[in-house]
Amino acid sequence: MNKVWVTGDAVVDLIPDGEHHYLKCPGGAPANVAVAISRLGGETGFIGRVGGDPLGRFMQNTLAGESVDTRFMHRDETQRTSTVLVELDEHGERSFTFMVKPSADQFVQPDDFPVFEKGQWLHACSIALANEPSRSATLGAMQACRDKGGFVSFDPNLREDLWQSEAQMLEAVWQALPLADVVKVSDDELALVTKPFITEAHSVKARLAALVEHAPNVSLWVVTQGSEGARVAFHQTVWQVATTPANVVDTTGAGDAFMGGLLAALAKLPDWQTPEAVTEAVRQGNRCGALATTAKGAMTALPTALQLAGQ
């Protein structure tokens, strides 16, 4: 299996536990994806910064305990670890309040990254693009991975309250998209990402077609659609991959579980660029995402290979 490097934020999520308490849970989309891949038997490493504080040490120890390579997970003694207050509604849907702005992950430098090798993957999210120097360092790493014959995965994972404006956020996302081989978006994110050139209501199919047209370098687009599964666009061909129903408790880690399942499947293959390989990888992503919604928390709910086999 080819190694999957993941870069971005490692976050401590504070999740409601009853009326008067919160659970301290490890999270952050990139960290979740790294752990998701590791739990499925993949080889993965995390690249980024946490604060020189107890929460940063907690995140380092957590990822190392999940067999994630943390050699490039640096502790920045001058910054604080990202901490997020998660609120859940009656349907298990979540909203986020970021308590540290800017957090340590926004201070990543170009020399924080390893030298990539042919066949390796690099996965990134848009939060890494919210501020300098992280933006330039991340975009540079994406280009460097491709230059070495590796593959780049990008999940916008849009969090508008971390940006000065929607326009700034979309500009940064569209800097990253041309550097990606694989892109995953949700239904809501699809509408936002296509906003620069589609201003009226359009179907998922129409918006996906617009993305394919405006970023032709991306080999694989995946639109996650919850209980409906995922819509896939691969080299101009579009199809739907169904999922199985789940008893939803908490959706916090579903998208990250999907991403981890998808990348774990793709990275195992010497040649992932076939419709059959893509369908099977998306199917595994769907199953991982569904399983992750059946427990509370993000990282804590990510399924193992054994759980996946027994589904």
N, C-alpha and C positions, 0 to 999 in steps of 0.2 A: 504494500500500500504506500502511496505517496504521502508525505507529511503535509498536514494542513496547518499553516501558521494563521493565527487570528490576532488582529490588532484592534485597539480601541480602549474602551472603558471597562474596568472591573469595579462593580458598584455594590455597596451594602444597601439592600432593600429593607425598609421598615414596613412590615405588612400587618394590618390589623388582626389581633387575636382577641376576640371579644370586644367589649365596650371600652376597656381601660388599659389594654396592653397591646404592644407591638412585638412581632417576632423579628429578630435580626437575621436576615437571610442573605447569603451571597448571591449576587446577580450581576446585571449589566449584560446587554445582548452579546457582545463579543466573548466575554468570559463564559456565559451560558453555552454558546456554540462550541467553544473549546472543550468544555466538560461533556457536552452531548456527544461529540465525536469520540472522545476518550472512552466513555461508557459503552459505546458501540464497538469497541475494539480497535479504533483508529489511532494513528499516531498524530499528536497535535502539540502545538506550542503556543504560548501567549506572549505577545509583544505589547508593552505599554508601561504606564507609570501609575503607581498608587502612592498615597501620601506616606510620609514618615510618621505614622500614627498607629494606634492599636488596630484600627479598621483596615489599614493597609497590610499589616502583618497578618490579620485574619484572612484577607483575600489571598495573599501569597500562600499561606499554609493550606487553605482550602483547595486551591488549584493544584498544588503539589500533591496533596492527598488524593486527588482524582487522577493522578498519573499524567498531568499536563506538564510539559516542559516549561519551567518558569525561569530559565537562565536569562531571558530578555524581558522579564517583568521587574522593572526597576522601582526602587523606593526613593521618592523625591522628598528629602527632609525639609524642604521649604514650602511644600504644598500639602493639601488635605485630600483624603480619599473621597471620591464621589459617594454621596449618601442621598437616597431617594425615598420619599414618603409615598407609599402606594395605597390608593383608596380603591375599594371594590364596591360596585353597585349590586343590586339584588340579582342580577344575571351573571355575576362573576366577572363582568367587564371592568377594566382598571383604568385609573388615571394616575398621573405622576406629578409630584412636586420635587424639584431638584433643590436640595438644601445647600449645596456648595457650588458656587459659580465664581471663577472657573475652578474646576477640580484638577487634581494632579495629572489626569489623563490628557489634558489639553496642552501639556508642556513637553510632549514627546519630541525628540530631536532625531534628525536623520541617522545619526550614529547609534541610536538605540536599536536599530534593525539588524538582523543577521544578513549574511550573504546568501541569497536564495539559490536554489539548485534547480536544474531542469526537472520538470514534472511535479514540482511542489506547488501547493496552493497557498494563496494569501486571501483571507476573508476580512472585509472591513465594513463599517457602518458609517452613516453620515455624521454621527456625533463627533467622530474624530476629525471632521472637517469644520467644526463650528468656530474654532479660533486658531490663530497662529501661536506657536510654530507647528502645532499638530497637523494643521491642514496641509501645508507644504510637505511635511515629512511623510504623511500618509500617501498623498498623491505620488510623491517620488518613489515610495516603496512599491506601490501598485505598478508603476511603470518599470521599475527594476525587476520585479518578479516576472513580468511578461518578457522583458529583454533577455532573461536567463532561460526562457522556454518553459516558464511556469504558467499557472492559470490563476486568474483573479475572480473572486466572488464578491459581490456587493449587495448589501441589504440596506436601503435607505433608512429604515427604522426611524421615521421622522418624529422629532420631538420639538415642536415649534417654539416652546417657551425657552429653549436654549439659544435661540437666534435673535438678532436685532430686528429682523423682518422676514416675512415669507419670501420676498424676492431674493434676499441674501442666501437663504437656505436653498432655494431652488437653483440658484447660480452655482453653488458649491456642489450640489448633487449632479448637475450637468457637467461639471468638471470631471467628476469621477466616472460617470457612466461610460464614456468612450474608452476607459482603461479596463473595463470589466469583460469577462467571458460569460459569467453567469450573474443574473440579477433576479432577486426575489422582492416582490412588493405585495402589500395587502390591497384589497379593493379600495380602501380609503386613500392609501398612498398612491395608487395608480391615478386617481383623479387629481391629486396634488402635483405629481411629477409631470403630468401631461398638461398642466394648466398654462404653461407658456405658449402653447400652440393650439389648445382646445379649450375654449372659454364657455361653451354651452354644454348642456347635458348630452352625453354620449354613452353608448353601451360599453361594457368591458371589452368586447370584441373590437370595437372601433378604436378605443384608447390604446389597446395592446398593439393594434396594427400601426398606430401613429408612433408608438415607441420603437417598434421594429424599423420603421422608416427613418426615424431621426437618430437612431443609434445602431446602425447596421453591423457594427463590429461585435455586438453582443450575440453570442451563439445561442444562449438559452435564457428566455424570460419565463418566470414563474409568478403567477398571481394567486396568492392564497385566498380562499373564499370560505373559510370556516367549515361548516357542515356540508358544503357543496364540493369540497375537495380543492383542487387547484387547476387553473387554466394554464396551459403550457404553450409557448411559442418557440419553436426550434427550427432554425434555418427556414423561415417563412411558412412553416407548417404549424397549425394551431389545433390542439385537442384538449380534452378534459380528462383529468384523472380523479376518480371518485375516492371518497374516504369512508371510514366506518363510523357509525354514531358513537358518541361518548356521553357519559354522565358528567356534565361540566360542573366543576367546583371552583376553578380559578383559571383564567386564561393567561395569566402573567407570562408564563414561559412557553406558550404554544408555538409562537413564531420562531423562537430560537431553537426549540426542539425540532421543528420542521427543518430549519436550516441545517442543523447538525446531522439529521438523518439523511438529508439530500447530499451534503458534502461527503459524509462518511461513505456513502454508496459510490459517488462519482470518483473519489480518490482511490478506491480499491482497484479501479479498472485501468489497464494500460491505454485503452481507447474508449473514452466515455461518450464520444460524439456520434452516437447512433440513436435512432428513435427508441429502440428497445431498451437501451441502457438508461436513457433519460426517463422513460416511463417507469421503470423499476425503481430508479432513485427517487422520483417524485412520490411514488407509492410508499416507499419507506419513510419519506418525509411526512406524508400524511399520517401514517400510523404513529410515528413519534409525536407529532403534534397533538393527535387525539389522546394518546396516553398521558401527555403532560398536563392536560386540562382536568384530569381526574384527581389531582392532589393539589394542596395549597403550596404556593411558592413558585419560584422560577427554577433555579438550579436544583432544588430539592426534589422537584417533580420530574426531572429529565429521566427518561427510561433507560434501562440497561439492555444489552443484547439479549440477556436471558428473558427479560420481560417482553421484549419485542417478539422473541421466538414463541412465547407462550400466549400471545394475543389471539 
